[in-house]
């Protein structure tokens, strides 16, 4: 979609190059949300780690960094803001602001 709108971007393959803990914390800060709001509860790692969705960021950030499939995606990130790309129009709004 970003290509269709001629919006320059860099795509990062989350499973090959997962976000580090500091990067995750930065994204959470830009989104203004807690890590639990971005959990994919149907992901295998959610059950494997016995997650409930009530854990703190201090608990979840290292788990998400080690299990990137737990993170909702796509997430668009700019220097100052971020947006979860569901619906994908959120990404257009992010780059338009």
PyMOL CGO cylinders between C-alpha atoms (Angstrom):
from pymol import cmd
from pymol.cgo import CYLINDER

trace = [
    CYLINDER, 0.00, 0.00, 0.00, 2.80, 2.42, 0.81, 0.3, 1, 1, 1, 1, 1, 1,
    CYLINDER, 2.80, 2.42, 0.81, 4.40, 1.62, -2.55, 0.3, 1, 1, 1, 1, 1, 1,
    CYLINDER, 4.40, 1.62, -2.55, 1.10, 2.29, -4.31, 0.3, 1, 1, 1, 1, 1, 1,
    CYLINDER, 1.10, 2.29, -4.31, 0.99, 5.73, -2.71, 0.3, 1, 1, 1, 1, 1, 1,
    CYLINDER, 0.99, 5.73, -2.71, 4.69, 6.35, -3.52, 0.3, 1, 1, 1, 1, 1, 1,
    CYLINDER, 4.69, 6.35, -3.52, 5.55, 6.75, 0.15, 0.3, 1, 1, 1, 1, 1, 1,
    CYLINDER, 5.55, 6.75, 0.15, 9.21, 6.03, 0.84, 0.3, 1, 1, 1, 1, 1, 1,
    CYLINDER, 9.21, 6.03, 0.84, 9.71, 3.51, 3.61, 0.3, 1, 1, 1, 1, 1, 1,
    CYLINDER, 9.71, 3.51, 3.61, 11.95, 0.76, 4.89, 0.3, 1, 1, 1, 1, 1, 1,
    CYLINDER, 11.95, 0.76, 4.89, 10.41, -2.66, 5.48, 0.3, 1, 1, 1, 1, 1, 1,
    CYLINDER, 10.41, -2.66, 5.48, 11.84, -4.67, 8.35, 0.3, 1, 1, 1, 1, 1, 1,
    CYLINDER, 11.84, -4.67, 8.35, 11.22, -8.39, 8.53, 0.3, 1, 1, 1, 1, 1, 1,
    CYLINDER, 11.22, -8.39, 8.53, 10.24, -8.80, 12.17, 0.3, 1, 1, 1, 1, 1, 1,
    CYLINDER, 10.24, -8.80, 12.17, 11.08, -12.50, 12.26, 0.3, 1, 1, 1, 1, 1, 1,
    CYLINDER, 11.08, -12.50, 12.26, 14.56, -12.10, 10.74, 0.3, 1, 1, 1, 1, 1, 1,
    CYLINDER, 14.56, -12.10, 10.74, 15.44, -8.79, 12.39, 0.3, 1, 1, 1, 1, 1, 1,
    CYLINDER, 15.44, -8.79, 12.39, 13.28, -8.51, 15.53, 0.3, 1, 1, 1, 1, 1, 1,
    CYLINDER, 13.28, -8.51, 15.53, 13.01, -5.32, 17.51, 0.3, 1, 1, 1, 1, 1, 1,
    CYLINDER, 13.01, -5.32, 17.51, 15.36, -5.06, 20.46, 0.3, 1, 1, 1, 1, 1, 1,
    CYLINDER, 15.36, -5.06, 20.46, 14.04, -4.29, 23.93, 0.3, 1, 1, 1, 1, 1, 1,
    CYLINDER, 14.04, -4.29, 23.93, 15.00, -0.59, 23.66, 0.3, 1, 1, 1, 1, 1, 1,
    CYLINDER, 15.00, -0.59, 23.66, 13.38, -0.39, 20.21, 0.3, 1, 1, 1, 1, 1, 1,
    CYLINDER, 13.38, -0.39, 20.21, 10.20, -2.00, 21.56, 0.3, 1, 1, 1, 1, 1, 1,
    CYLINDER, 10.20, -2.00, 21.56, 10.11, 0.49, 24.42, 0.3, 1, 1, 1, 1, 1, 1,
    CYLINDER, 10.11, 0.49, 24.42, 10.55, 3.35, 21.96, 0.3, 1, 1, 1, 1, 1, 1,
    CYLINDER, 10.55, 3.35, 21.96, 7.73, 2.07, 19.75, 0.3, 1, 1, 1, 1, 1, 1,
    CYLINDER, 7.73, 2.07, 19.75, 5.44, 1.65, 22.78, 0.3, 1, 1, 1, 1, 1, 1,
    CYLINDER, 5.44, 1.65, 22.78, 6.23, 5.20, 23.85, 0.3, 1, 1, 1, 1, 1, 1,
    CYLINDER, 6.23, 5.20, 23.85, 5.48, 6.56, 20.38, 0.3, 1, 1, 1, 1, 1, 1,
    CYLINDER, 5.48, 6.56, 20.38, 2.23, 4.60, 20.28, 0.3, 1, 1, 1, 1, 1, 1,
    CYLINDER, 2.23, 4.60, 20.28, 1.34, 5.70, 23.81, 0.3, 1, 1, 1, 1, 1, 1,
    CYLINDER, 1.34, 5.70, 23.81, 0.23, 2.17, 24.76, 0.3, 1, 1, 1, 1, 1, 1,
    CYLINDER, 0.23, 2.17, 24.76, 1.26, -0.64, 27.06, 0.3, 1, 1, 1, 1, 1, 1,
    CYLINDER, 1.26, -0.64, 27.06, 2.83, -3.76, 25.57, 0.3, 1, 1, 1, 1, 1, 1,
    CYLINDER, 2.83, -3.76, 25.57, -0.18, -5.91, 26.49, 0.3, 1, 1, 1, 1, 1, 1,
    CYLINDER, -0.18, -5.91, 26.49, -2.35, -3.97, 24.02, 0.3, 1, 1, 1, 1, 1, 1,
    CYLINDER, -2.35, -3.97, 24.02, -0.15, -5.20, 21.16, 0.3, 1, 1, 1, 1, 1, 1,
    CYLINDER, -0.15, -5.20, 21.16, -0.14, -8.90, 22.06, 0.3, 1, 1, 1, 1, 1, 1,
    CYLINDER, -0.14, -8.90, 22.06, -1.37, -11.44, 19.56, 0.3, 1, 1, 1, 1, 1, 1,
    CYLINDER, -1.37, -11.44, 19.56, -3.29, -13.67, 21.93, 0.3, 1, 1, 1, 1, 1, 1,
    CYLINDER, -3.29, -13.67, 21.93, -3.69, -16.45, 19.38, 0.3, 1, 1, 1, 1, 1, 1,
    CYLINDER, -3.69, -16.45, 19.38, 0.04, -16.73, 18.87, 0.3, 1, 1, 1, 1, 1, 1,
    CYLINDER, 0.04, -16.73, 18.87, 1.61, -19.99, 20.00, 0.3, 1, 1, 1, 1, 1, 1,
    CYLINDER, 1.61, -19.99, 20.00, 4.12, -18.15, 22.21, 0.3, 1, 1, 1, 1, 1, 1,
    CYLINDER, 4.12, -18.15, 22.21, 1.26, -16.53, 24.14, 0.3, 1, 1, 1, 1, 1, 1,
    CYLINDER, 1.26, -16.53, 24.14, 0.22, -19.93, 25.48, 0.3, 1, 1, 1, 1, 1, 1,
    CYLINDER, 0.22, -19.93, 25.48, 3.77, -21.23, 25.78, 0.3, 1, 1, 1, 1, 1, 1,
    CYLINDER, 3.77, -21.23, 25.78, 4.66, -18.36, 28.13, 0.3, 1, 1, 1, 1, 1, 1,
    CYLINDER, 4.66, -18.36, 28.13, 1.42, -18.63, 30.08, 0.3, 1, 1, 1, 1, 1, 1,
    CYLINDER, 1.42, -18.63, 30.08, 0.57, -15.01, 29.32, 0.3, 1, 1, 1, 1, 1, 1,
    CYLINDER, 0.57, -15.01, 29.32, -2.70, -13.52, 30.52, 0.3, 1, 1, 1, 1, 1, 1,
    CYLINDER, -2.70, -13.52, 30.52, -2.56, -10.06, 28.97, 0.3, 1, 1, 1, 1, 1, 1,
    CYLINDER, -2.56, -10.06, 28.97, -2.24, -8.44, 32.39, 0.3, 1, 1, 1, 1, 1, 1,
    CYLINDER, -2.24, -8.44, 32.39, 1.56, -8.48, 32.56, 0.3, 1, 1, 1, 1, 1, 1,
    CYLINDER, 1.56, -8.48, 32.56, 3.59, -5.29, 32.90, 0.3, 1, 1, 1, 1, 1, 1,
    CYLINDER, 3.59, -5.29, 32.90, 5.80, -3.86, 30.18, 0.3, 1, 1, 1, 1, 1, 1,
    CYLINDER, 5.80, -3.86, 30.18, 8.84, -4.91, 32.21, 0.3, 1, 1, 1, 1, 1, 1,
    CYLINDER, 8.84, -4.91, 32.21, 7.64, -8.51, 31.96, 0.3, 1, 1, 1, 1, 1, 1,
    CYLINDER, 7.64, -8.51, 31.96, 6.39, -8.42, 28.37, 0.3, 1, 1, 1, 1, 1, 1,
    CYLINDER, 6.39, -8.42, 28.37, 9.05, -6.45, 26.52, 0.3, 1, 1, 1, 1, 1, 1,
    CYLINDER, 9.05, -6.45, 26.52, 11.79, -9.11, 26.91, 0.3, 1, 1, 1, 1, 1, 1,
    CYLINDER, 11.79, -9.11, 26.91, 9.31, -11.86, 25.99, 0.3, 1, 1, 1, 1, 1, 1,
    CYLINDER, 9.31, -11.86, 25.99, 8.17, -10.00, 22.86, 0.3, 1, 1, 1, 1, 1, 1,
    CYLINDER, 8.17, -10.00, 22.86, 11.78, -9.25, 21.89, 0.3, 1, 1, 1, 1, 1, 1,
    CYLINDER, 11.78, -9.25, 21.89, 12.54, -12.99, 22.09, 0.3, 1, 1, 1, 1, 1, 1,
    CYLINDER, 12.54, -12.99, 22.09, 9.23, -13.97, 20.41, 0.3, 1, 1, 1, 1, 1, 1,
    CYLINDER, 9.23, -13.97, 20.41, 8.48, -11.29, 17.79, 0.3, 1, 1, 1, 1, 1, 1,
    CYLINDER, 8.48, -11.29, 17.79, 5.41, -13.12, 16.47, 0.3, 1, 1, 1, 1, 1, 1,
    CYLINDER, 5.41, -13.12, 16.47, 3.64, -12.00, 19.66, 0.3, 1, 1, 1, 1, 1, 1,
    CYLINDER, 3.64, -12.00, 19.66, 3.58, -8.42, 18.39, 0.3, 1, 1, 1, 1, 1, 1,
    CYLINDER, 3.58, -8.42, 18.39, 0.65, -7.06, 16.38, 0.3, 1, 1, 1, 1, 1, 1,
    CYLINDER, 0.65, -7.06, 16.38, 1.78, -5.93, 12.96, 0.3, 1, 1, 1, 1, 1, 1,
    CYLINDER, 1.78, -5.93, 12.96, 2.37, -4.05, 10.83, 0.3, 1, 1, 1, 1, 1, 1,
    CYLINDER, 2.37, -4.05, 10.83, 3.54, -1.11, 12.86, 0.3, 1, 1, 1, 1, 1, 1,
    CYLINDER, 3.54, -1.11, 12.86, 4.65, 2.04, 11.11, 0.3, 1, 1, 1, 1, 1, 1,
    CYLINDER, 4.65, 2.04, 11.11, 7.23, 4.16, 12.90, 0.3, 1, 1, 1, 1, 1, 1,
    CYLINDER, 7.23, 4.16, 12.90, 8.49, 7.66, 12.16, 0.3, 1, 1, 1, 1, 1, 1,
    CYLINDER, 8.49, 7.66, 12.16, 10.96, 9.79, 14.07, 0.3, 1, 1, 1, 1, 1, 1,
    CYLINDER, 10.96, 9.79, 14.07, 8.22, 11.09, 16.36, 0.3, 1, 1, 1, 1, 1, 1,
    CYLINDER, 8.22, 11.09, 16.36, 5.21, 8.79, 16.14, 0.3, 1, 1, 1, 1, 1, 1,
    CYLINDER, 5.21, 8.79, 16.14, 4.00, 5.26, 15.43, 0.3, 1, 1, 1, 1, 1, 1,
    CYLINDER, 4.00, 5.26, 15.43, 0.78, 3.56, 14.37, 0.3, 1, 1, 1, 1, 1, 1,
    CYLINDER, 0.78, 3.56, 14.37, -0.48, 0.00, 14.22, 0.3, 1, 1, 1, 1, 1, 1,
    CYLINDER, -0.48, 0.00, 14.22, -1.40, -0.71, 10.62, 0.3, 1, 1, 1, 1, 1, 1,
    CYLINDER, -1.40, -0.71, 10.62, -4.78, -2.29, 11.32, 0.3, 1, 1, 1, 1, 1, 1,
    CYLINDER, -4.78, -2.29, 11.32, -6.62, -0.91, 9.57, 0.3, 1, 1, 1, 1, 1, 1,
    CYLINDER, -6.62, -0.91, 9.57, -3.91, -0.10, 7.05, 0.3, 1, 1, 1, 1, 1, 1,
    CYLINDER, -3.91, -0.10, 7.05, -5.27, 3.43, 6.67, 0.3, 1, 1, 1, 1, 1, 1,
    CYLINDER, -5.27, 3.43, 6.67, -3.61, 4.12, 10.03, 0.3, 1, 1, 1, 1, 1, 1,
    CYLINDER, -3.61, 4.12, 10.03, -0.27, 3.97, 8.24, 0.3, 1, 1, 1, 1, 1, 1,
    CYLINDER, -0.27, 3.97, 8.24, -1.36, 6.55, 5.70, 0.3, 1, 1, 1, 1, 1, 1,
    CYLINDER, -1.36, 6.55, 5.70, -2.55, 8.81, 8.49, 0.3, 1, 1, 1, 1, 1, 1,
    CYLINDER, -2.55, 8.81, 8.49, 0.82, 8.39, 10.20, 0.3, 1, 1, 1, 1, 1, 1,
    CYLINDER, 0.82, 8.39, 10.20, 2.83, 9.54, 7.22, 0.3, 1, 1, 1, 1, 1, 1,
    CYLINDER, 2.83, 9.54, 7.22, 0.35, 12.29, 6.35, 0.3, 1, 1, 1, 1, 1, 1,
    CYLINDER, 0.35, 12.29, 6.35, 0.65, 13.99, 9.73, 0.3, 1, 1, 1, 1, 1, 1,
]
cmd.load_cgo(trace, "trace")
